[in-house]
């Protein structure tokens, strides 16, 4: 891992596995956002990032939680814009592998149960699956992985679940949408 002196919550982050020829980057999405410690200079729209990519890349998109408190129309518009950017990427670089990471259940306080429960996350998850259905993208079903695991639900899944997600990606055992 390289220390880019990035904010812990938002990145960007960079890791390199030289032996296996793997470079991993993480970039938080741009607005709308629900946290305030992201520098404007660090904001990137997913569509802009997709437009800058070349072939031979694996892209994992996980986008749902920060949009669960916004009107569903905002989320749908965002996903449709991302879908167009993915279509353009796959046309430009057909060898690119695009993987969609689904939502996952989270631990809930009483307040969250009333305002931002898993029901809202599940609705966003269904929309995500519908919008990307029929495209040449793959799905990592983090919702099912979290439900099947003995660990408590968490907005940010614990390391064993993250390992399962990464193992699924690297073993190419993901679902076709």
N, C-alpha and C positions, 0 to 999 in steps of 0.2 A: 504494500500500500504506500502511496505517496502522500505526504502531508501537504495539502494545498492550502492549509489554514482556513478551511471553509467552515461555515456554521454547521454544527453537528446535525441539525434537523434538516437542512436543505441542500448541503453540498455546494458545489460539485465535488464528487469523489472520483478517484482514479486508482486502479489496482492493476498490476501486471503479473502474469504467471509466464515468465520468459520460457521456462522449460516446455510448457504445453502450448505456447504461442497464443495466449489469451490475454486480451486487454479488456478490462471492465471499467465502464464509466457510469456515473449516476448523475443525473441532473434533475432538480426539482422543476416541476411545471411552472409556467407563468400564471398570471391572474386568470380567474379569481382565486385568491388564496385566503386561508383562515389564520395565518400566523404573520407576525410582523418583523421577524428578524432576518428577512431576506433582502439583501441589497438589490437595488434596482439594476445595477450592473450585472447581477447574477441571474436575473429573470430571463428565462428562455421559454418560448412557446414550443410545444411538442411538434407542431407542424413545421416550424422553422428548423428545428433539429433534424427532422426527417428529410427535409429538402436539402440539407447539407451532407447527407450520407452518400457513400458510394457502395458498390456491390461487395459481396463477400462478408457482409455484416449480419450479425444477429441482433435484433432489436426486441426488447421486452418492454411492453407498455402496461403499466398498472395505474389506472386512473379511475378513482371512484370516491374515496373517503372525503377529500376536501370539497367535494361537490354535493355531498348529501344534505347540506343545509341550504343550498341554493335551489331556486325553482327548477323543476325537472327540465324545463325548456332550455335553460342555460346549458345543462349537461348534454342534452340531445344535440344542440347546435355545435358544441365543442366536439363531440364524438363524430358528427358528420364531417366536420372540418378535418379531423384527424384521419377519418376514413379516406377522404380525397387525397390527403398527403401520402397515406400508405399505398393507395392505388398508383399514384405517380411514382413512388419509390419502387414498387414492384414492376412497373413498366420500364423504368430507367435501369433497374438492376434486378432482373428476375431471379437471380440466385440468392437474394436477400431473404433471410428467415425472419418473419415478424411473428412474435408471440404475444398474446394478450393474457395478462395475469388478471384473474377475476378478483372480485371483492372477497372478504372473509368476515366471519362473525367476530364481534368484539365484546369485551367485558362492558357491562352497562350499569351505570348508576340509575337511580330512580329518575333523575332529570333527563338523562339520555334516553331512557326507555320511553319517555313521553315526547321527546323532541327530535331524536336522531337514532332511533332504534335500528336493530338489524333488519326490520321490515323495510325501512328506507334504503338500506344498503342492498337488500335483495332486489328491490325494484330497480335500482341503478344497475345491478348485475344483470338482470333480465334485459334491460335496454342495451347494455354493452354487448351482450351476446347476440341480440337481434341485429344491431347495426353492423357488426362485423361478420355475420353469417353469410356464407357463400363466397367469401373472399379467400384468397390463398394465404390465410394466416392460421396459426395454431393457437391452442388454448391451454393454459395451465390452470386447472380448477382448484384454486387456493381455498375456495369455500368448502369444497368436499374434503380437502386435506385437513383443514382445521377442524371440521366436524368429526372426522374419523380419529383424530388424535386425542390422547388422554389429557394433554395440557389444557389449561383454561383458555378460553377465547381471549384474544387481545387484538386491539387495533393494529399493533405492530407484532406480528406473530413471533414467537420465541425461536431461538436458533434451530432446534430440531425440525420445526416446520419449514423454516427458510432452507435448511439443508435438503428437505424433501422436494421443495420447489426447484432448487438448483439441480438436484439429482434428476428430476423429471426433465428439465431442460437439456441437460448434458447427455441423458440417455435417449433423447428423442422419443419419449413415450407420452407426449402430450396428445391432446385431442384435436381433431379437425373440426372447425366450426361449421 
